[in-house]
């Protein structure tokens, strides 16, 4: 069976009534988490740029709501704007496997499709479950970064499948949506190499937008190229240089778990492989207090191969000059955590990552891959930090399953605490509380409009 058909048939089979309660609960957690990180990033420059584009065109029948505002715009442009907001702080959830990605990058596409289709909350939950399953199963199957492609290729495919589900397409047209997404959306890994630009936080939003557009094409009857994976000039031969893969099982088949249960919510706003490094650094601070760089002789960090390649090895990761590089720099993140005793959004402002104290501490740091740490990945993300002080003290701490990891998950209270920390002073609190109440009962909602109406940012948009 063609891979695109395999995925399409599974997507068509997903039924809210058959989803386990814990899967529904995790889907709702991801909605609340996505709203929090998106509204928190509302005034960041790339988000403002994307929102301006979305609000500058008439949406008509194919329109959706720009999160945080009463305005609507063309659905694909809105998907991009909401996606930029969701992704920009690098604070949305994560799935780790052969490929690492952020499944909630697909949620703006699900919401836009739902507004177009006037879908209810149950259909939205189906779409989210589809998006997470498709993205994660692709990530399990093959690492495209090894071929120079960015992981957002999988976000485009998952967004197309999810939007097609919400638009209530049959299996043939779901496959056409997937074919469009696969054929037209290959993104270069250069997005995440060297010094990182604003596009690092926007590439997934672009993929989500393209996935939604692929589904809309299929919705209106446009067929897509096939077989898109296995064909003479298909993805396997051209994009993957002859490599092939399959997806033998998906959520609910033969007792297989749904992948949303294996995704992790971020507790700190850093590239996920550094999450346990933050916990280890803060545990050191708990024991000895905030660290003065002048008191340190050396810092030894043990990590795993994927973390080293993504957030350590590039020279720019040792000399971050942009926000996007700083939150993808393990040396900087560790130094800031040790000195400040915290990691939050202000950790990634220029005055912090350009400061002399963090750079002095980074110069005393060495990071290497440890085979024992590497063997735990992707189930665990072990980082170990050993600080040797000039007075002879040696303090060492490790973390493998930081808060929010799927083996150490956040409950509703933890998700809401993160939400309120992000949106404090930005939204009307009474209205936002009503929005959260409605979101936690998403399966009972006939429309998304009451939720979005109560999630508006104060002031001008």
N, C-alpha and C positions, 0 to 999 in steps of 0.2 A: 504493500500500500504506500502511495506517495506520503511523504512526511506531512505536507500541508493538509492532506485529507485526514491523516491520522489525528492531527491537532483539531481540525474542524469538527470531526465526528465527536471527539470528547467535549469540545466546547458546546456543541448542540445538546449534549446529554445532561449538562449541568442543570440542576433543578433545586431551587431554594428549599423545598420541602424535604429534600434528602441530605441537606448539609448538616453536619454535626453542630450542636450548639456552640462548642468551643471555636469552631471555624467562623461562625457568624460573629461571635464576640471579638475575635481577633480582627475581623474585617472592620468592625465599628471602631475599635481602638485605632486602626490605621487612618480612618477618616478624621477622628478627633486630632490625632497627631499631625496629620497633614495640614489641617486648618491652622493649628498652632504655629508650625514652622513657616507657613505661607504668610500669615498675618504679621508674624514677627519680622519678616523680611520685606514688608510692604514698601518701605521708603528707601530701600537700597537701589543704587543707580541702575543696574541691569533690569531689575524688576520694574522700575519706573519707565524705562525705555520700552519694555515689552507691553506694559499696560497702556502706554500712550498709543502704540500701534493698534492694540486691540480696541481701544475706545474711539479710534479715528475713522472707523468704517461702519457702515450700516449693516446690521446682522440679518434682518429679515427673518424668514422662516428658519434658517440655519444659524440661530444666535444662541448665546449662552451668557451667563452672569460672570462678570469679573469679580472675583472674590474680594470682599472688603468694601465693595461699592454697590450702588444701586444700578450701575450701568451694565449694558449688554453690548455685545459686539459679535463679529463673525466667529462662529464656534471654534474654528481651528486657530484663529488668532488669540482667542480667549484661552483656549487650552494651553497655548504657548506662554501666555502671561501668567496664568495660574501655576503652570509647571515651573516657570522660572522662580516664582515666589516659593513654591514648595521645596525646590532643590537648592536655592542659592546659598543658604547657610550651611549646606552639607550636614543637615541635622535631621533628615528624614530617614526612614528605616532602611535596613540592609539585608541582603542574602549573600552568603559566602559559599562558594563551591569552586568548580574549575574556573568559572567566571564570577567575579563579584559585581553586584549591581544593587540598585535601589528600587524595589518593586513599586513603592508608592509613587514613583514618577509617573505611573500609569493612571493614577486616580483622577487627575484633571480631565483626561480623555473620557473616563467612565462618566464623570459628572456632566461633561458637555454633551455626550451622547444621550444621557438621561434627560437632559433639558429638551433636546431636540425631539426625542421620542415621547416626552411627557411620561416617563417611566416612574414606577413607584419604588419604594425603598428596597423591596425584595429583589427587584431586577438590578438595582444598583449593587447590592451585595453579591448577586450572581456575577456581575461584571468584575467586581474586585477580586473575587475568588478565581475567576478565569484568568485575569491579568497576572496575578501572583503565580498561579500554577504554570502558565505558559512561560513566563519569564524565568522562573526558577528551574523548570525542567530543561529549558534550553541551556541555562547556565551549568546544570549538571552534566549535560551531554558534551559540551565542547567549549574550550577557552579561545574565543576569537581574538583576544588581545595578543596571543602568540602569533597571529597572522597580521598584526598591525591595525586591527579594527577595534573600535571602541565598543564597550558593553552596551551602549544605548541602541545598537542594532537590535538587540533582543527586546528592548523597551518598545521600539516601533512595532515589532511583531505582536507582542503581548497587548499593546494598546489597540491594535487593529482587531485582534480576536475579541478583546473585552468589549470594545465599542460595537462590534458586530453582534455580540450577544445581547447587549442592552437595546440595540435597534431591532432585535427579534428576527434576525435573518435566519434562513434555513441553512442546512449544512453546506449546500452548494455555494451559496453566496458568502458564507463565513470563509470558505476556502478561497474564494476570489479576493476577499479582503486581505487574507493572509498573503496571497500571491502578490498583490499590489505592494504590501508592506515589505516583503522580502526583496522583491525586484528593485525597489526604488530608494532604499534607505540604508546605505552603507556609509558609516561615519569613521573617520580616521582617528586612531589612538593618539595622534599628536595632540589632541585636546588635553591629554593628561600627562604629557612629557615636558621636561624642562621647566621653564618659568610658566606658570599657569595664568591664563587670561580670564576675563569675565565669562568667556564661553564655557569654561569648565562647569559652571553652575547652570548653564542654559542648554547644553547639548541634549540632555535627556528630555527637556521640554520640547525641543524641536522634533525629537523622535516621537514623542507622544502625539504632538500635533500631526505629524505625518501618518501615524497609525490611525488616528481619528479620520483623517482625510481619506485614507485607503478604505476604511469601512463605509464612509459616506459614498464613495464611488461605487462600491458594491451594492449599497442600499438602493442606489438609483439605477442599477442594472449594468454597470460597466464591468466586463470580464477582465481578468488579469492573466499575465503570462504563466504558462504551465508546461511541464512540471518545473516549478521554480527552484527547487532544491536539486533535483536529480537530472535536469535537462542538459542538453549539449553545451549550453552556455549558462547553466544554472549556478546557484550559489556554491554547491559543493566543488564544482570544477574550477570556477573562476575566482570566487572570493576566498575559498578555503584550499585552493591549490590541489584539489583531488581528494582531500580528506572528506570523510562521510561520517554521519552519526544518525542515531535513531533515538526515539523516546519510547522505551518498552512499556512503561506503566505511568499512569497519571492518577491524581487524587481520586480516591473512592474506588479505584479498580483493584480487585483482588486484595482489598484491605489496605491499600497504599494510603499513607497519610497525605493530607493536603499540605502543600508546601508553605502556605501562609503561617502554619504552626511552627515552621523552622526559620522564620524571619525574625530579625532583632530590631527593637526600637532604640534609637540612640539616646544616651543619657547626657553626653557632652557633644558640643558642636565641632567634632573633628572627623577626619577620614576614619572609617570604622576600625581599621586594623590598628589604629593608635588608641582605641578606647580603653583597652586594658593597660596600656602604658600610662594613661591619665590616672587610672585607679591606683596603680602601683606608686606613681609619683606622689599622689595625694596621701597615700598611706605612709610614705616616708615623712611627709610634712606633719602628719598626725603624731608621729613618734618624736621628731627632733625639732619641729617648728619650721617656719619658712626658711629657705636656704639662701645664704649670702654667697654669691659666687667666689668671693675672696677667701672663704673658709673651705673651699672644695679643692681637693688635689686632683681627683679624676672621677669620671662617671662611666661605668661599663653597662651597656644595654645588650641584652640577648633577645632576639626576635626570631621571626620565621621568614621564609624566603619571599612569599608574596608581599608581606609588609616591607621588606627591604627593597624590593624592586619598585614598589609604587611610591613609598614615602620616605625613603632614605637615600638611595644610590645616586640620584642626580645631584650635581654640584649646587643647583638652585635650591635644593631642599636644606642645604646647610647655610644658605644666604637668602632667605625669603624676602622678596621685594614687592609682593602683591598679597592681598588677602587670600586669594585662591591658592597661592603657593604655601602660605603660612599654615592653613588648615590641612595641608597635605604634607607637612614637614614634621616627621616624628622628632627629630632633634629639637626643633623649636618648641613643639608642644610640650615635651618633657621639661625643657628649661623653664618655660613660662609657668608650668604647674608647680615646679619645685620652688620657684622664687615667689610667686604670687599666692600659692596655696589654693588656687582655684583655676578653672578654665571656663570661660563664658564668652559671649559674643564680643565683648570688649577686648578679649585676648587677641583678636584678629584685626585690630585697628592699627594703622601705620605707626602711630607713636609707640605702640607696644612691640611689634615685631621688628622695628628698626632700632630699638633701644639698645644701649651698650651692655646692660647687665645680662640680658638673655644671650647676646652674642658672645660675651665673655664665657658664660657657662657652656655654651655649645662647643666652644673650642676645647673644652676639657672632656668632651664626650666621645666615646667610641661605640659604634653599633655593629654587631655581627650576628649572623644567622647561627642559631643553635639547633643541631639535629633533633634534640628532644622536643624543643618548641615546635619545630617544623612538622614533626610527626603527628602533632595534635590537630593541625589545620586540615579541613575547615571547621571541624566540630568545635574546636577551641582556638582562642587567639592569644596564646600565652606570650606575655612580655615580662622580662625581669630587669629591674634597675638596681645597680649596686653603686652607692655613693661612698667614696673614700674621702674623708675629711682630713685636713692638714693636722688636726690634733690627734690623729690615729684612729678615730672612730670609723667603723664601717657599717653601713646600714643597707640592707638588701630586702626588696619586696617584689612579689610577683602577683600577677593577675591573669586568669584564663577566661573567666566568664563574668565580665563586668555587668553592672546593673543594666537591664534592658535586653541582654543577650537571651536568646530563646531558651537557654537552660537556666536563666536567672531573670525571668520576665517581669515587666512592670504590670501591675494590676491597674484597674481603672483609676484608682487614686493617684498612682504614679504618673499615668498619662495626663491626668488633669493638672497635676502639680506642674508638669513641664509646660502644658498649654498656658496656664496662668502666668508663669514666669516669663513666657515669651510675649504675651499680649498685654501685660499690665501697662496701663496708661495709654494704650493704643485704641482699645475698643470700649464701647459702653458695657460695663460689667453685667448689668442686669439683663441686657439683651443677649450678651454672650452666654450667660448661664442658661437662658431659655434655648439658645441654639444647641448647647451641649446636651440639654435634656432631650431635645428632639433627635439629636444625632444618636444618642444611646438607645433610642427606640426607633432606629432607622427602618426596621422591618415593618413598622406600623404606619409609616408615612406614605401618603398617596402622591406626594410631590416633594421636591427638594426646596421649593420656594420659601417655605417658612424658616428652614434652617439658614439659607443664604441671606434672607432678609434680616436676620438677627446677628449676622456676622459682619457688621460694617465698621470700618475704621473711622475714627473721629476726624473731623476737618474736611479739607478739600481733597478731591481725588485727581 
